[in-house]
Amino acid sequence: MAITEKLTTVPNEPGVYLLKDAEGKPIYVGKAQSLRKRLQQHFQGADRAGAWHVVMISHVADLDYILTSSPREALLLESTLIKQHKPRYNIRLMDDKSYPYVMLTDEAFPRLVVLRDLPPNARPGGQGKRVARALHDPKRHEVHRLGQGEVFGPYAEARPMRQAMRLVGQLFGLRSCRKALTGAPQGVPCLNYHMKRCLGPCRGDITGAQYAEAVRQTRRFLSGHTGRVLSDFRRKMTAAAARQEFERAAVWRDTVQALEKATRHEVVIGTRSVEQDVAAVAAAEDLAVVAVLRVRHGRLLGAEDYLLRAVSGHSPAEMLEAFLTQHYSAAQWAPREVLLPVEIEGREEWEQTLRDLRGARVTVRVPRRGPARGMLELAQRNAEQALVRAQAMQTRREGMAASVLEDLRELVGMEQLPERIEGYDISNIQGDHATAAMVVFTRGQPDRQSYRRFRMRTVGPDDFAMMAEALRRRLQRAAAGDPSFLPLPDLIMVDGGAGQVSAAQRVLEEMGEAGIALVGLAKREEQVRAPGQANPLPAEEHEAGRYLLQRVRDETHRFAVTYHRGLRAAAMTRSVLDDVPGLGPRRRTALLRAFGSVRAMAEASAEELAAAPGMNRRVAAALLERLAEKAPTPPAADRGHPSRGGRG
């Protein structure tokens, strides 16, 4: 169906759309509250006049879309599809990571546990009016309900999260063990108790009310109310000193000093008790950096820098939109305010999307004056400085890569730099589930999107024949014009010695690609072998080049072994029950519930098997026949000698 015809059938509903090229590959992924309006804007050019957009539309041959039930679903799906397909015309956030959370459990004596990220289908805040009120309570900043506990976060990095958890033990004495405590004495206290980092509820000498007070202070601390926690500690220190309890006062003094030291980096920049993310962007050529200041309750808690790629031709507003999509979908949480330096398209839609993500109102605004504008200017300076650092690092990395590639070129004796290197390895056990792996390094770095793997058709454990098969199939796909196997490599590295190199060389000559450079690297000797040469290449004179070959070899081996293990595991999990005619999933489940194991079924009679829910005598007889065929037969030498094969 032509695109113009498809546009007439697109619904006026929220969702995610994919623009595809002539080969069916997504080249752009976007979301919209109204798919019809957004796609009409794309193809009618109503509000997109950028050069990148004109070029993109010229390559669009088809479109597809997926309806979603909420803006949050659209946000998460768009981010997932961008990560999966890496569309050519989408700006990509290089920091593709998940964000850790800390959960305060709902046990009788709560403890802190780490959540690497929230479940993809879970909304921070859960369900119910009681939870909704907690989310709107300003005293519970960044506190959500999820499963069995209160969730705090997300944290931009794991290090500050771990520091916070250590401080909770040092300052408040919350336990870290997994014991099911009831308040009664239970076992020997752990090392944390003796180090004064746990109140020791396992000893039974602390009341529930005392521990609840420590939990309340922990909640305040994790919520960002460090000022209130400090005030409470100072008041207790003063009260203890007034009662002449000087040892107790000294403990509170040490606690105050520890908390002051931990929060010394926090800068007071305002008086509004609201959480804000202040974002600014700086770009040069195809690289951009978004700097984000995290402001909580008027305190600047930290700043993060995020790299964006494929930004050439895009406006700052488009870069910020791409950042919002991929950053907040990964965090699955949004602050109450997001401050930006420029207006973005569909600001109201973004507020609705982030509100759906947070479970409470979110404001996206561009401040023009006052303290908020000053914070934006600070974020802009951070972004510009981070861009300078990123450019310097990129230049240094490219220089190092060029030096390594030059050393490898000299080692192999090539006329040009090996910009694209492909590595091949075979993984099998006596020919069983044999697989081949192809990895690609572009300018000295792994290009994982170009990795490929093959299931071998060669019969028997013949590594040479399998290597030839893998390379032949790869070159045949390229000759047929398959874009996933183009371009051809400058250098091929096979995992092995002279035999694997000779097999690969014969295939290159057979396919008319003898001009591609070829080497082999064996694991044991670490010798670099070239076709037609009796002696290995002088790799000891080119350490940088050999190290790159070793990286390619190790990555190829890892990729091949991972695939091979997966196939073996899938084969091993196949049950003998799968081969019995008439024995479907329901009957298999009923049999396993009734007998517990396949061995118990083999020892049962046909009548007992037929008595299971859904079974009959015909299927029971077929099952017993199949189990008898699969029963292991002891070796002839062991028959009649039950004592053999064991000890005693």
C-alpha positions in Angstrom: 0.0 0.0 0.0 1.4 3.4 -0.9 2.2 5.8 1.9 -0.4 8.3 0.8 -3.1 5.6 1.1 -1.7 4.4 4.5 -1.9 8.0 5.9 -5.7 7.9 5.3 -6.1 4.8 7.5 -3.9 6.0 10.4 -6.1 6.5 13.4 -6.3 9.7 15.4 -4.9 8.0 18.5 -1.7 7.9 20.6 1.1 5.6 19.7 4.5 5.1 18.2 5.3 5.1 14.5 8.2 3.7 12.5 9.4 5.2 9.1 11.1 2.5 7.0 13.4 2.5 4.0 13.0 0.4 0.8 14.6 -2.6 2.7 12.1 -2.5 5.5 14.6 -1.2 8.0 13.4 1.5 10.5 15.2 4.8 9.8 13.1 6.9 12.3 11.0 6.2 15.3 8.7 8.7 16.9 5.7 9.0 19.2 2.6 11.2 19.1 -0.6 11.8 20.9 -2.3 11.8 17.5 -0.5 9.5 15.0 -2.5 10.9 12.1 -1.6 14.5 12.7 2.1 13.8 13.4 2.5 11.7 10.3 0.7 14.3 8.1 3.2 16.9 9.5 6.1 14.6 8.5 4.9 14.2 4.9 3.4 17.5 4.3 6.3 19.4 5.8 4.1 21.7 7.8 6.5 22.4 10.6 9.7 20.4 9.8 12.0 22.2 7.4 15.4 20.9 8.6 17.7 19.5 6.0 18.0 16.2 7.9 14.2 15.9 7.7 14.1 16.5 4.0 16.8 13.8 3.4 15.0 11.4 5.7 11.6 11.7 4.0 13.3 11.1 0.6 14.4 7.7 1.9 11.0 6.6 3.4 9.4 3.8 1.5 6.9 2.5 4.1 5.6 3.3 7.6 4.2 1.3 10.5 2.6 2.2 13.8 1.7 0.7 17.1 -1.2 2.0 19.2 -0.6 2.6 23.0 -3.1 3.1 25.8 -1.2 5.9 27.5 1.5 8.5 27.0 3.8 6.5 29.4 3.5 3.4 27.3 4.3 5.4 24.1 7.4 6.9 25.8 8.7 3.5 27.0 8.0 1.9 23.6 9.6 4.6 21.6 12.8 4.4 23.7 12.9 0.6 23.4 12.5 0.7 19.6 15.2 3.4 19.3 17.6 1.2 21.3 16.6 -1.9 19.4 16.8 -0.6 15.8 19.2 2.4 16.2 17.4 4.3 13.4 19.7 6.4 11.3 17.9 9.7 11.7 17.1 9.4 15.4 19.3 11.2 17.9 20.7 8.6 20.2 21.6 8.9 23.9 25.0 7.2 24.4 24.4 6.6 28.1 22.2 3.5 27.6 21.8 2.3 31.1 19.3 1.5 33.8 19.0 3.5 37.0 19.3 2.0 40.5 16.7 2.6 43.2 16.7 1.9 47.0 13.7 0.3 48.6 12.8 0.5 52.2 11.0 -2.8 52.9 7.6 -3.2 54.7 9.0 -5.7 57.2 8.5 -5.5 60.9 12.1 -4.1 61.1 12.6 -2.5 57.7 15.9 -2.7 55.8 17.2 -1.1 52.6 17.6 -3.2 49.4 18.7 -2.2 45.9 16.5 -2.3 42.9 18.5 -2.0 39.7 15.5 -0.6 37.9 11.8 -0.7 38.2 9.8 -3.5 36.5 9.0 -2.3 32.9 5.2 -2.5 33.5 5.2 -1.0 37.0 4.2 2.6 37.7 6.1 4.2 40.5 3.5 4.9 43.1 1.4 1.7 42.6 -2.4 2.0 42.9 -4.9 3.4 45.4 -5.8 6.7 47.0 -3.5 6.2 50.0 -0.5 5.8 47.7 -1.6 8.8 45.6 -1.7 11.0 48.6 1.8 10.0 49.6 3.0 10.9 46.1 1.5 14.4 46.4 2.9 14.9 49.9 5.9 17.4 49.7 7.4 15.7 52.7 8.0 12.5 50.7 10.1 13.8 47.8 10.9 11.0 45.3 9.2 8.4 47.4 7.0 5.9 45.7 5.2 2.7 46.6 6.1 -0.5 44.7 5.5 -4.0 45.9 6.7 -4.6 49.4 8.3 -1.2 50.4 8.9 2.4 49.6 11.2 3.1 46.6 13.6 6.1 46.6 15.3 7.3 43.4 16.3 6.9 40.7 20.0 7.5 41.3 22.0 8.7 38.3 24.9 6.4 39.3 25.4 3.5 41.6 28.2 5.1 43.7 26.1 7.8 45.4 23.4 5.2 46.0 25.9 2.9 47.8 27.2 5.9 49.8 23.7 6.7 50.9 23.1 3.1 52.0 26.4 3.1 54.0 25.4 6.4 55.6 22.0 4.9 56.6 23.9 2.2 58.6 26.3 4.7 60.1 23.8 7.4 61.0 20.6 5.5 61.8 21.6 1.9 62.4 19.1 0.2 60.0 19.8 -3.5 59.7 21.1 -5.0 56.4 20.6 -8.7 57.2 17.8 -10.8 55.7 16.6 -12.4 58.9 12.9 -12.6 59.5 12.8 -10.6 62.8 9.9 -10.4 65.2 11.5 -8.5 68.1 12.5 -11.5 70.1 16.2 -12.4 70.5 17.4 -14.4 67.5 21.0 -15.7 67.0 24.3 -13.9 67.3 24.5 -10.3 66.1 26.5 -9.5 63.0 29.6 -7.5 62.6 27.7 -4.4 61.8 26.2 -4.4 65.3 29.6 -4.6 66.9 30.8 -1.7 64.6 27.9 0.4 65.8 26.3 0.4 62.3 23.2 -1.6 63.3 20.7 -1.1 66.1 20.6 -4.9 66.6 16.9 -5.7 66.5 18.0 -9.4 66.3 19.1 -9.1 70.0 15.6 -8.1 71.1 16.8 -5.2 73.2 15.4 -2.4 71.0 11.7 -1.6 70.9 9.7 -1.3 67.7 9.1 2.4 68.5 12.8 3.1 68.7 13.5 1.3 65.4 10.5 3.1 63.8 12.1 6.4 64.7 15.3 5.4 62.9 13.2 4.4 59.9 11.5 7.8 59.9 14.8 9.6 59.9 16.1 7.3 57.2 13.0 8.2 55.1 13.7 11.9 55.6 17.4 11.5 54.7 16.7 9.5 51.5 13.9 12.0 50.6 16.5 14.9 50.6 15.4 16.5 53.8 18.9 16.5 55.3 18.4 19.9 56.9 15.5 18.6 59.0 17.5 15.5 59.9 20.5 17.6 61.0 18.2 19.8 63.1 16.8 16.7 64.9 20.3 15.4 65.6 21.5 18.8 66.9 18.5 19.1 69.2 19.1 15.6 70.6 22.8 16.4 71.1 21.9 19.6 73.0 19.3 17.8 75.1 21.7 15.0 76.1 24.3 17.6 77.1 21.8 19.5 79.2 21.0 16.2 81.1 24.8 15.8 81.5 24.7 12.6 79.4 28.0 13.6 77.8 28.7 10.2 76.3 25.4 10.2 74.6 25.9 13.8 73.5 29.3 12.8 72.0 27.6 10.1 69.9 25.1 12.6 68.6 27.9 15.1 67.9 29.8 12.4 65.8 26.6 11.7 64.0 26.0 15.4 63.2 29.6 15.7 61.9 29.3 12.6 59.7 26.1 13.9 58.1 27.5 17.4 57.6 30.5 15.9 55.9 28.3 13.8 53.7 26.2 16.8 52.6 29.0 19.3 52.3 28.9 19.2 48.5 25.2 20.2 48.5 24.8 23.9 47.4 21.8 26.0 48.5 20.6 27.8 45.4 16.9 28.5 46.2 14.2 28.4 48.7 11.4 26.5 46.8 10.7 23.0 48.3 10.4 21.3 44.9 12.4 18.8 42.9 13.7 20.1 39.6 15.8 18.9 36.7 17.5 21.7 34.9 18.8 20.7 31.5 20.9 22.6 28.9 22.5 21.4 25.7 25.8 22.2 23.8 26.6 20.7 20.4 29.4 20.7 17.8 29.3 18.8 14.5 27.7 15.3 15.2 28.2 15.4 19.0 26.2 17.0 21.8 26.2 17.0 25.6 23.1 17.6 27.7 24.0 18.7 31.3 21.4 18.1 34.0 21.4 19.8 37.4 19.5 17.9 40.0 17.9 20.4 42.4 16.0 19.1 45.4 14.4 21.3 48.0 16.4 24.3 47.0 19.7 22.3 47.1 21.9 21.4 44.2 22.6 17.8 44.8 24.6 17.0 41.7 25.1 17.3 38.0 25.2 14.7 35.2 26.4 14.9 31.6 24.8 12.8 28.8 26.3 12.3 25.4 24.1 12.5 22.3 25.1 11.1 18.8 23.8 11.7 15.3 22.8 15.3 16.1 24.1 16.9 12.9 21.4 19.2 11.4 19.1 19.0 14.5 18.0 22.0 16.5 18.7 22.3 20.3 14.9 21.7 20.9 15.1 18.4 18.9 18.1 17.3 20.9 16.4 18.0 24.2 13.3 16.1 23.0 15.4 13.1 22.2 17.1 13.4 25.6 13.8 13.6 27.5 12.5 10.5 25.6 15.4 8.2 26.3 16.5 9.5 29.7 13.1 9.5 31.5 12.0 6.3 29.9 15.1 4.6 31.4 14.6 6.2 34.8 10.8 5.6 34.7 10.3 8.6 36.9 10.2 12.4 36.4 10.7 15.3 38.8 8.0 17.9 39.5 9.6 20.5 37.2 11.8 20.2 34.2 13.5 23.5 33.2 14.7 23.9 29.6 16.5 26.7 27.8 14.2 26.6 24.7 10.7 25.7 23.9 10.1 22.2 22.6 7.4 21.0 20.3 4.2 19.8 22.0 5.1 21.0 25.5 1.6 20.1 26.8 2.0 16.6 25.5 5.3 16.3 27.2 3.8 17.4 30.5 1.0 14.8 30.1 3.6 12.1 29.3 5.8 12.9 32.3 2.8 13.2 34.5 1.7 9.8 33.5 5.2 8.5 34.2 5.4 10.2 37.7 1.8 9.8 38.8 1.5 13.4 39.7 1.6 16.8 38.0 4.8 17.7 36.1 5.6 21.1 34.7 7.9 21.7 31.7 8.8 25.4 31.3 11.4 27.8 30.0 12.1 30.4 32.7 13.0 33.9 31.4 14.2 35.5 34.5 15.0 35.1 38.2 16.8 32.3 40.0 15.5 29.6 37.7 17.1 31.4 34.7 20.3 31.6 36.6 20.2 27.8 37.1 19.8 27.4 33.4 22.8 29.5 32.7 24.8 27.4 35.2 23.6 24.2 33.4 24.6 25.8 30.0 28.1 26.5 31.3 28.4 22.9 32.5 27.2 21.6 29.1 29.7 23.6 27.2 32.6 22.5 29.5 31.4 18.9 29.2 31.4 19.2 25.4 35.0 20.4 25.4 36.0 17.4 27.5 34.0 15.0 25.2 35.6 16.4 22.1 39.1 16.1 23.6 38.4 12.5 24.6 37.1 11.7 21.2 40.1 13.2 19.5 42.4 11.3 21.8 40.5 8.1 21.2 40.6 8.5 17.4 44.3 9.3 17.5 45.0 6.1 19.5 42.8 4.1 17.2 44.6 5.4 14.2 48.0 4.5 15.8 46.8 0.9 16.6 45.4 0.4 13.1 48.6 1.7 11.5 50.6 -0.8 13.6 48.3 -3.6 12.6 48.6 -2.6 8.9 52.4 -2.8 9.2 52.2 -6.2 10.9 49.9 -7.7 8.2 51.6 -5.9 5.4 48.4 -4.2 4.1 48.4 -1.1 1.8 45.5 0.5 3.6 44.3 0.8 7.2 42.1 -2.1 8.3 39.0 0.1 9.0 36.7 -2.9 9.2 38.0 -6.1 10.8 35.9 -9.3 10.9 36.6 -12.2 13.3 35.4 -15.8 12.9 35.3 -18.6 15.4 33.7 -22.1 15.5 32.1 -23.5 18.7 31.0 -27.2 19.0 31.4 -30.3 21.1 32.2 -33.2 18.7 30.2 -31.5 16.0 27.1 -31.2 18.3 25.1 -28.0 17.9 28.0 -26.5 15.9 27.9 -22.7 15.5 30.0 -20.0 13.9 30.3 -16.4 15.0 31.2 -13.3 13.1 32.1 -10.1 14.9 33.0 -6.8 13.4 35.4 -4.1 14.7 35.1 -0.7 13.0 38.1 1.6 13.5 39.3 -0.6 16.3 36.0 -0.7 18.3 33.3 -3.4 18.4 30.4 -2.8 16.1 27.9 -5.1 17.8 25.0 -4.1 15.5 27.0 -5.9 12.7 27.6 -9.1 14.6 26.2 -12.3 12.9 26.0 -15.9 13.8 25.5 -19.1 11.9 24.2 -22.6 12.7 26.5 -25.0 10.9 25.3 -27.5 8.3 28.6 -29.3 8.1 28.3 -32.9 9.4 30.9 -34.1 11.9 33.5 -32.3 14.0 35.5 -30.7 11.1 36.5 -27.2 12.2 38.2 -26.5 8.9 35.1 -27.3 6.9 32.9 -25.3 9.3 35.2 -22.3 9.0 35.0 -22.5 5.2 31.2 -22.9 5.4 30.8 -19.8 7.6 33.0 -17.6 5.5 31.4 -18.8 2.2 27.9 -18.1 3.5 28.9 -14.7 4.6 30.4 -13.8 1.2 27.4 -15.3 -0.7 25.1 -13.1 1.3 27.2 -10.0 0.4 27.3 -11.0 -3.3 23.5 -11.2 -3.2 23.4 -7.6 -2.0 22.3 -8.3 1.5 22.9 -5.0 3.3 23.4 -6.7 6.7 26.6 -8.3 5.2 28.0 -5.1 3.6 30.5 -3.7 3.2 33.2 -6.3 2.8 36.0 -6.3 5.4 39.5 -5.0 5.0 40.9 -7.7 7.2 39.6 -11.1 8.2 40.9 -12.8 11.4 40.1 -16.5 12.0 40.5 -18.1 15.4 43.0 -20.8 14.7 46.3 -21.7 13.1 47.5 -22.6 9.6 44.6 -25.1 9.0 41.9 -22.5 9.6 43.8 -19.9 7.6 44.2 -22.2 4.6 40.5 -23.1 4.7 39.5 -19.5 4.7 42.0 -18.6 2.0 40.5 -21.2 -0.4 37.0 -19.7 0.1 38.3 -16.2 -0.6 39.9 -17.4 -3.8 36.8 -19.4 -4.7 34.5 -16.3 -4.2 36.9 -14.0 -6.1 37.8 -12.0 -2.9 41.5 -13.0 -2.6 42.3 -9.3 -2.2 40.9 -9.3 1.4 43.7 -9.6 3.9 43.6 -12.7 6.1 45.3 -13.8 9.3 44.8 -16.4 12.0 45.5 -16.1 15.7 45.7 -19.3 17.7 44.8 -19.2 21.4 47.7 -21.3 22.8 50.7 -20.0 20.9 49.4 -16.4 20.3 51.1 -16.5 16.9 49.8 -14.5 14.0 49.6 -16.6 10.9 49.2 -15.4 7.3 48.3 -17.6 4.3 51.2 -19.1 2.3 53.8 -18.3 5.0 55.6 -21.1 6.9 56.6 -18.8 9.8 54.4 -16.7 11.9 54.4 -12.9 11.4 56.7 -10.9 13.7 53.9 -9.9 16.2 56.4 -9.2 19.0 57.5 -6.1 17.0 53.9 -4.8 16.7 52.4 -5.2 20.2 49.6 -2.7 19.6 48.5 -4.5 16.5 48.6 -7.9 18.1 46.6 -6.7 21.1 43.9 -5.5 18.7 43.8 -8.9 17.1 43.6 -10.6 20.5 40.6 -8.4 21.4 38.9 -9.4 18.2 39.7 -13.1 18.8 38.4 -13.0 22.4 35.2 -11.2 21.5 34.6 -13.6 18.6 35.1 -16.6 21.0 32.8 -15.1 23.6 30.1 -14.5 21.0 30.4 -18.0 19.5 30.4 -19.8 22.9 27.4 -17.8 24.2 25.3 -18.8 21.1 26.5 -22.5 21.3 25.6 -22.7 25.0 22.2 -21.3 24.3 21.5 -24.0 21.7 22.7 -26.7 24.0 20.6 -25.5 26.9 17.5 -25.3 24.7 18.1 -28.9 23.5 18.7 -30.2 27.1 15.4 -28.7 28.3 13.4 -30.5 25.7 11.6 -33.3 27.5 10.8 -36.8 26.4 7.2 -35.9 27.0 7.3 -33.6 24.0 7.6 -36.5 21.6 4.5 -38.5 22.7 1.6 -38.3 20.3 -1.5 -36.8 21.8 0.3 -35.5 24.9 -0.2 -31.7 24.8 0.7 -29.0 27.3 -2.4 -29.6 29.5 -1.9 -33.3 29.8 1.9 -32.9 30.5 1.1 -30.4 33.2 -1.5 -32.8 34.7 0.9 -35.7 34.7 3.7 -33.7 36.3 1.3 -32.6 39.0 0.1 -36.1 39.6 3.4 -38.0 39.5 6.1 -35.3 40.1 8.7 -36.6 37.7 9.2 -38.6 34.4 10.8 -41.4 36.4 7.6 -41.8 38.5 5.6 -42.0 35.3 7.8 -44.7 33.9 7.3 -46.8 37.1 3.5 -46.4 36.9 1.0 -48.6 35.2 -1.1 -47.6 32.1 -4.2 -47.6 34.4 -2.5 -45.1 36.8 -1.4 -42.9 34.0 -4.9 -42.9 32.4 -6.4 -41.9 35.7 -4.7 -38.5 35.5 -6.9 -35.5 34.5 -7.5 -35.4 30.8 -5.6 -38.6 30.1 -6.9 -41.8 28.4 -5.5 -45.3 27.9 -4.3 -44.7 24.4 -2.1 -41.8 25.3 -1.0 -43.6 28.5 0.1 -46.6 26.4 2.0 -44.4 24.0 3.7 -42.6 26.9 4.9 -45.9 28.4 6.1 -47.1 25.1 8.1 -43.9 24.6 9.6 -44.0 28.1 10.7 -47.6 27.6 12.5 -46.6 24.4 14.3 -43.8 26.2 15.2 -45.9 29.3 19.0 -46.2 29.7 20.5 -49.6 29.2 23.4 -50.5 31.6 26.7 -51.6 30.0 27.0 -55.3 29.4 30.0 -55.5 31.8 27.9 -54.0 34.6 24.8 -56.2 34.3 24.4 -58.4 37.3 27.0 -56.5 39.2 25.2 -53.8 41.1 28.2 -53.0 43.2 30.2 -51.8 40.1 30.4 -48.1 39.3 30.3 -47.0 42.9 32.4 -46.9 46.0 31.5 -49.6 48.5 
